[in-house]
Amino acid sequence: MTRARPRKTVFGLLPWPERQVVAEALRTETVGGLVLLAAAVVALAWANSPWSEAYESVRDFHFGVPALGLDLSVAHWTADGLLAIFFLVAGIELKRELVVGELRTPATAALPVIAALCGMAVPAAVYTLVAASGGGSLDGWAVPMATDIAFALAVLAVISTHLPSALRAFLLTLAVVDDLGAILIIAIFFTSDLDFWALGGAFAGLVLFYALQRLRVRGWWWYVPLGVTIWALMYNSGVHATVAGVAMGLILRTTRDDGEKASPGARVSHLVHPFSAGVAVPLFALFAAGVGISGAALIHVFTDPEPLGVFAGLVVGKILGIFLGTYLAARFTRARLNPDLAWADVFGLATLAGIGFTVALLIGELAFPNTAEAEHIKAAVLIGSLTAAVLAAVLLRRRNRVYKRLWEDEERDDDADGIPDIYQTRSVDGTR
């Protein structure tokens, strides 16, 4: 007589090594998210103050090396340059997830991948439906597709909720898959006037980068100049320069050789992640989120089909897509929800994922080159993200007593051996 295979538990206890990695990443993202939130507030206040002309002057100030095709405005340096660092970290995180994390096997990857795909497809469909029904442009279909993990974690920090580590890890993995989807969309749909010589040079640089990794060559003096060269060639090729960042992140090795304390990917992430979260992304937000918020601007958000489509995509499409994707993935894989949680918790998490700030602003700028249209789209992203944040705060705070009890169980270490006691009384799937 054969025994039935045990059902996988959704949002069960994370393996201890995985939890340690996730906790470090989330700490950095949370601090960076608070800085990002502050930068967005400063941008809005500055752009709507009597000194708004000074804001525009700083944002539009050009500098660089014209001979190399790099005479850019401050706003473009932050979008094309600093965000390449953000996507470098995203590429490393994705590589780690694919090699040793939740995405390494089909069984563990199914839930976050299906949830992320639904969380990208449904917002795009909602935008398309709203924009088409109002006779608007369909160019902004990709704007509401991405989740901003840093902003979402900043909201969790502000409302002081004790969300269990499994839910936080799911949110992080979801955002990593979202970032991959966003960079593919940028590379495929927002590339024009290709310079094949520059693109070929960037590809050759990536091949050399790969060869250096395979040969185990170490030393920043090899990789930093090469990385900057790849970025510059990618920018001049017509492909968005952030693609260079994610490509190099995916090439970096994330497994340790014998005798290594950390892999190259882990070392680079440890050094660069704080700069990305605390400096690069907030500076991008400072010069991208400064839109005029007035009664007329708010009217445009809720009357023009394109901004309304973005708002609906974030607040309705993102929430429904992630929740239904998670539910269907669990049912399809015959998994059971962690008995300590409820589907209302998943809905609250999906609401939190409706915060689409950094990448949504970036795609909005690419989809709507016209300044006036871009301002309305940015306003829709800000209002939609704020609405999702408020809804998530209400939903998650209602369950915070449950979360706090689970968090205390996860953190208790009565024998002071450095490993929480729950790992000695439960299996990894969360059962006793």
N, C-alpha and C positions, 0 to 999 in steps of 0.2 A: 504494500500500500504506500503510494507516494504522498508526501506531505505537501500541502499548499505553500507556495512561496509567500513570505510575509509581505504585506502591502507597504510600499514606501510612504513615509510620513512627510507631508509638505510642511516646511518651516519647522522642522525638528531641530534638535541640538546640533550645532556645527561641530565638525571635528576640531580638536584643540589647536593643531597647527594652523588650520584655515582661519579659525577665529582670531588668532594672534595677528595674522597678516591683515585680515579685514579690519580689526580694531585699530591698527596703526594707520591704515589708509583713511578710515573714517575720522580719526582724530585730526589728521591734516586737513581733510576736506571740510570738517566742521569749522575749524578756525578760519580757513580760507573763505568759507561761506559767509561767516560773520563780517569779514573784511569786504567781501563782494557786496553784501547787503548795504554796508556803510557807503561803499563807492557808488552804488546805484542811487542811494538817497542824496549824496552830495551832487551827483550829476543832475538829478531832477531839480534840486534846489538851485543849483548854479544856472541851469538853462532857463529857469523860470524867474530868475532874480533880475534886478536892474543891471546886473553885470553879465547878462546873457551874450552880449556882443563879444566880451572878452572870452567867454567859453568857446564861441564859434571861431574866434581868431586862433586860440590855442589848438583847437581840434583840427583846423584846416591848415595849420602852419606846415610848410613843406621843408624837408631836409633829406639828405642822403647823398648818393653818388650817381649823378645823372648818366655818366658814361657807362655805368653798369645797369642802367634801367631801373635804378632804385631811388629815384627822387619821389618820395612818398609823403603824404600828410601824416600828422601825428595819429589820426584815426586809423589810417591804413597801416601804419607801422604796428599798431596794437592789434589790428584784426589779422593781418597777414604774417606779422613777425612773432609777436608774443603768443598768439593763439597756436602757432606752430609748436611752441613748447608745451602748451596744454594738450595738444593732440599727440605729442611725443609720449607724454605720461599715459594718455589714454591707450596708445598703441602697446606700451609695456604692460599695462593692466590687462588688456585683451589677450596678449601673448601668454601672460601668466595664467589667466583663466583657462585658456585653451590647452596649456601644457600640464598644469598641476592643480587648477581650480575647478570651479563648478562646471565649466564647459568642456572638460577633458573627455567625458564619456557621454554618449547619447542619453543615457538614463538620467544623469544629473543636469544635462544641458537642456533637456526638453522643456522644462517649466519656464526658466527665464527667457529662453529663445522664443518660444511661442508667445509668451506674454509680451516681450519686446516687439515682436513682429506685428502682433495685433495692436500694440500701443503705438505703432507707427502707421499702420494701414488705416485704422479707423479714423484717427484725426485727419489724415489726408483725404479720406472719403467724405468726412463731415465738411471740411473746408470746400472741397469740390462741389458738394451738394448746395451749400449755402451761397457760394460765389456764383455758381451757374444759375441758380434760381433767381438771383438778383441781377443777372446780366453782367457780372464782373469778370475780371481776369482770373484765369486758373493758374497763373504763374506762382502763386504763393502756397501751392498745395503742400510743400515740404516744410513750411515755417513751423507748424505746431507739432512736429513729429518727435522732437528730442526732449529728454528730461534733463534738467540741470541738477545734478546730484549735490553740488556745493550749496546751492540756494535751498534745496530741500532739507539738507542737514542743518543749515542755519535756522530754518523754521523750527525744526525739532529742538534745537538748542534754546531758541527764544521761548517756546512754549513749555520747555522743561519736561518733556515726556521721556519715559524710560522704555522706549521701544525695544523689544527683544532683539538680540544680535542676529538671529536668523532673518527677521524682517529687514533689518538694516543691510545685511549682506545681500539679500535679494534685490533691494533697491540699488545697491552698488553694482551688482552684476547686470541688472536691467539697464542702468545708465551706460555701462561699458558697451553693451550690444547696441544701444541707441547711438552712441558716439560713432561706432563702426558704420551703422546705417547712414548717419549724417555725413560722414566723410565720403562714403561711396556716392551719395546723392550729389554732394558738392563736386566731386571729381567727374561724374558722368553728365549731370544735367546743367552745371554752371561753368562749363569749360567752352571757350570760344577762341577763334583766331590763334590756333595752335602754332607754335614755333617748334618744328620737329627737331631742329638742331639743338635747341636748349633742352627739349624734353629728352632727347637722346643722351645729352650730357648728364642730366639728372639721373637717368636710368643707369648710366655707366658709373656714376658716383655711388649709387645704391649697391651695384654689384661689387664695387671695391669695398664698401662698408661691410657687406656680407662676407667677403673674402677675409677681411681683417678679423671678423668675429670667428670664422671657421678656423683661422690660423692661431686663434687665442692671442692676438696682438693686444697689448695693454698700453695705456698711456693716453691722457686726454689730448695731448698735442697731435695725435693722429686723428681723433674723432671730431674734435670741435671745429678745426678748419674745414674738414671734409663735410661735416654737417651743415655749416654755414654755406659752403659752395653748392651743396645739393639744394638747399633751400632757395638760394638766389637763382639757380638754373630753373628750378620748378616754378618760381614766380614768373620768370621771363618766358617760360614755355606757354603760358596761358592757362595752365592748370593751377587751381588755387594752391597757394604755397603751404597751407596747413597739411596738404596731402603728404608732403615731404616728412613732416613730423611723425605722422602715424606710421608711415612706411619704415622709418628708422626704428621706431618703437617696436614694430613687429619683427624686425631683423635681430634686435638685441637678444642675446641668449638669456633665458630665465631659469635654466637649470645649473646647478653647481657642479664643477669638476671636483675630483678628489683633492683635498687640501684647501679648497676655496671656502672662505667664510660666507661669501655671498656671491650670487651670480652677477654678471655685468648689468643685466636689467634691473636687478634689485638695488645695486649700488647707484646706478643713474637715477632711478626713481627716488631713492632716499635723499639724494642731493638736490634733484630738480623739482620734485613734487611740492615741497614747501614754497619754492619760488613761483611755481605755476599757480598754486592755489592762493597764495598770499599777495602776489605782485602782478603776474601776467594777466590773469583773468579779471581781477578788480580794475586794473588800468584799462583793459578793453571795455569793461562796463562803464567806466567813468566817461569814456568818449563815445560810447554807443547808446547809452541809456538817457542821454540828455535831450529829451524831447519836450516840446512845449505842451503842458497840460492845462488846457482851458476848457471852458464850456463848449466852444466850437470843436475842439479836438475830440472831446468825449462824444459829441454828437456824431462825428465822423466814424468813430469806432462802432457805434451801434446802428448806423444807417447805411454806410458804404458796405457793399458786399464783401470786399476783400478783407478789411479789418474785422468785420463781423464773423467771417469764416475762420480767421485766425483765433478769435476769442472763443468761438464755439468748438473749434478743434481742440483747444487746450482744456477747456472746462468740461466739455461733454465728451468729445471723441477720445481724448487721452484716458479719461477715467473709465469709460465703458470698454475701451479696447484692452487695457491692462487687466481690468477685473474679469471680463469675459474670457480673455486669453488664459489667465491663470486658472479660472474655474474649469474651462474646457480641457486644458492640459492635464489638470489633476484627474478629471473624469476619464480622459483618454488613456492615461497611464495607470488607471485604477489605484491612484494614490489616495491617502486619507489625510485630512487636515489635522495638524497638531491638536490634540484634544484640549490643550490649554488655551487655544485661540478659537476665533469664530470668523466666518466669512465677512462679517462687518469690519474686522481688522484689515482684511485684504482690500476691502473697498476704501477704507481710510488711507491705506498705503497707495492705492491707485490714484486717489485724489491728490495726494502729495506729489505723485509723479506728473501731475498736470502742470507743475511749475517748469516751464520751458524758457529759460532766460538767455543764457550765453549763446548757445548754438542757434536758438530761434532768432535772436537779434542778428547774428552773422548771416544766416540764410535769408532773413528778411532784407538785409542790405544787398545781397546778391540777386534776389528775385525781383526787387523793385529799385532799379538804379535811379529813378526819378526821386529827387529829394523830398518833395511834398508827399508822394505816395509812401515812401519809406518811413516818414515821420508818423503817418497814420498806422502803419503796420507795427512799428515799434511801440506806439501807444497801446495797441491791441495786445501785444505780447506782455507788456507791463501790467495792464489791467487784468488780463486773463491769468497771468501767473499770481498776481495778488489775490484774485478771487479763489483760485485753487488753494493757495496757502491758507486763506481764512477758513475755507471749508474743511481742509485737512486738520487745521488746529482744533476746530470744534469737534470733529469726529474722533480724533485721536485722544484729545483731552478727556472725553467721556469714558474712555477705556483705560485711562492712565493708572487707575488703582490695580487693574489686572496686570498691566505692563510692569508696574513697580514690583509686584510680588514675583513675577517671572525673572525680572532683572536681579532682584536680591537672591533668588535661588541660583542664578547663573554665576553670581559673584562670590557667594559664601565659600570661605576656605578655612574651616574650623581647625584643621590640622596644620595650617600654615606651611604647606609644602609647595606653594606657588601654583598649584593647579586646583581650580574650583572643585568642591566636593561633588558637584553634580556629575562630573565626568567619571566618578568612581561608583556612582549608583545608577547611572542610566547608560544605555547604549547610544550610539551616535544618532540613531533615528528619533531619539527623544523618548523612547519607552523605558520603563523601569525594569 
